[in-house]
Amino acid sequence: MKTLLPLVAAGLFLPLAALAQSPSAPTERRGEVSDYAVASRVEEFLGESLFVPMQQLWANRGGWGGVLTARDGTVIAFQSPGGGNCRRSRDGGQTWDADILLAPDAKGGRGLVDETNGDILYVNPPEGWLFRSRDSGATLIRESVQIRPDGFGHIPKLEGVAAMQCGITLAFGKHKGRLLMPARIMGPKNSNAVEWRPYHYSTALYSDDGGAVWQTSKPFPVMGTGEAALAELSDGRVLYNSREHMSRGNRFMAHSDDGGALWTGAYRSPDLPDGARGTSYGLMGGMLRLPIAGRDILVYSNVDNNAGSLPKQVGASIATGRERATVWASFDGGRTWPVKRLVYEGPSAYSNLGVGRKGTPSEGKIYLLFEGGPKGSHAAVQIVAFNLSWLLDGRDIAPLLANPPASSS
């Protein structure tokens, strides 16, 4: 197997994109995309402050598969890695139906909605499968899929898409209709051993044929990264937000101007923490764009505290300081994050986000699926729902909306 690069210092930016010229991508699909990305108005997320209290969906670790909303407003949460189940809410997150078993081995997948047809997908390209639902998650049928490597010859394998924000359907620009999800590659040896973590890198998978074939993107240009989220902005750029495991500091960000094939301009966010600030180990977090026309309002989730400690060995695991689940909001496409609010004071860990649909019981709601609760940061999977008014906590939104949407100019 090809080696990636000589061992480098943590956080070093590398010209990986230039070195990794991907094989030819699958033929691009030119389907019609629903107006979901611009279907809502900001007023739908405002009004009276709304917070649906924390509910436990499962015991033990899980929720990594994500939370999403079907076209009819059914909210679906995926249990992985704690089991091959999902649960649905048909009343906007007030109550939750019993578990639906996809399959005992349906773990490590990534949820997304194909906005060209409304299909719900739960995808694990490294394992060669996806589950597709055309009835808002009531039944899910297994299909086989293919995955193509990046220019290094690597594909996501171990936990390749397991702990990420849900994938998206691109809605703006020439790649409209493309399915895109964050992913990770655990180096040339596909190993999570500490000595191989400096070789890890975040990446993405995209499909232009409805999920049958997935192309691995060029690498995210920071080594030691993995577990990520991405969101498409209204100018067609895609914003990437990644955890890093090697050095203490905030999240790493980058953009793509070509629908998620190439990531450039990596930088550390000045605002968004990567887990407890006292540790270098980072923490999975969520990020999404609210589907509001003419706006690039983003929401991010992670923990917010100065606790934690450094591991004895660079890159080693140390899950300390995981508490105080918090959400942030940006009103300018991720340039600044002026608003944040504490969701849960106690133990909290991996998290991701979902958002409701106009004209359904989920309208105007934002969903936070996270590990935590009174018994420990990894003891259970919890969910809450809230609106933008709750997140603003009495703050006037008008000055925040004065900035124009993000643009590449």
CORDA-V538863 format. One record per backbone hydrogen bond with DSSP energy under -1.0 kcal/mol. NH is the residue of the N-H (numbers start at 1). CO is the residue of the C=O. If there is no record, write none. Layout:
BEGIN
nh:NH co:CO
nh:NH co:CO
END
This chain:
BEGIN
nh:12 co:9
nh:16 co:14
nh:19 co:15
nh:20 co:16
nh:21 co:19
nh:34 co:115
nh:38 co:35
nh:39 co:36
nh:40 co:291
nh:44 co:41
nh:45 co:42
nh:46 co:43
nh:52 co:385
nh:55 co:383
nh:57 co:381
nh:58 co:381
nh:60 co:379
nh:63 co:79
nh:64 co:80
nh:66 co:63
nh:68 co:76
nh:70 co:74
nh:73 co:70
nh:75 co:89
nh:76 co:68
nh:77 co:87
nh:78 co:66
nh:79 co:85
nh:82 co:79
nh:86 co:100
nh:87 co:77
nh:89 co:75
nh:97 co:88
nh:100 co:86
nh:102 co:84
nh:103 co:84
nh:106 co:103
nh:107 co:105
nh:110 co:123
nh:111 co:65
nh:112 co:121
nh:114 co:119
nh:115 co:113
nh:117 co:114
nh:118 co:114
nh:120 co:133
nh:121 co:112
nh:122 co:131
nh:123 co:110
nh:124 co:129
nh:127 co:124
nh:128 co:125
nh:129 co:124
nh:130 co:143
nh:131 co:122
nh:132 co:141
nh:133 co:120
nh:138 co:135
nh:141 co:132
nh:143 co:130
nh:145 co:128
nh:146 co:212
nh:148 co:214
nh:150 co:154
nh:153 co:150
nh:160 co:157
nh:165 co:228
nh:167 co:111
nh:168 co:180
nh:170 co:178
nh:176 co:173
nh:177 co:170
nh:178 co:175
nh:179 co:207
nh:180 co:168
nh:181 co:205
nh:183 co:203
nh:184 co:160
nh:185 co:201
nh:187 co:185
nh:190 co:187
nh:191 co:186
nh:196 co:193
nh:197 co:194
nh:199 co:196
nh:200 co:197
nh:201 co:185
nh:203 co:183
nh:205 co:181
nh:206 co:215
nh:207 co:179
nh:214 co:146
nh:215 co:206
nh:216 co:148
nh:217 co:204
nh:218 co:261
nh:220 co:202
nh:222 co:220
nh:223 co:12
nh:224 co:200
nh:226 co:243
nh:229 co:241
nh:231 co:239
nh:233 co:237
nh:236 co:233
nh:238 co:256
nh:239 co:231
nh:240 co:254
nh:241 co:229
nh:242 co:252
nh:243 co:227
nh:245 co:224
nh:251 co:272
nh:252 co:242
nh:253 co:267
nh:254 co:240
nh:255 co:264
nh:256 co:238
nh:264 co:255
nh:267 co:253
nh:269 co:251
nh:277 co:305
nh:278 co:307
nh:279 co:276
nh:288 co:299
nh:290 co:297
nh:292 co:290
nh:293 co:40
nh:295 co:292
nh:298 co:330
nh:299 co:288
nh:300 co:328
nh:301 co:286
nh:302 co:326
nh:304 co:324
nh:316 co:313
nh:320 co:318
nh:323 co:321
nh:324 co:346
nh:325 co:344
nh:326 co:302
nh:327 co:341
nh:328 co:300
nh:329 co:339
nh:330 co:298
nh:333 co:296
nh:339 co:329
nh:341 co:327
nh:343 co:325
nh:344 co:325
nh:348 co:322
nh:349 co:371
nh:352 co:369
nh:354 co:367
nh:356 co:365
nh:360 co:357
nh:363 co:360
nh:365 co:362
nh:366 co:386
nh:367 co:354
nh:368 co:384
nh:369 co:352
nh:370 co:382
nh:371 co:350
nh:372 co:380
nh:373 co:347
nh:376 co:373
nh:379 co:376
nh:381 co:58
nh:382 co:370
nh:383 co:55
nh:384 co:368
nh:385 co:52
nh:386 co:366
nh:387 co:50
nh:388 co:45
nh:389 co:45
nh:391 co:387
nh:392 co:388
nh:393 co:389
nh:395 co:392
nh:401 co:397
END
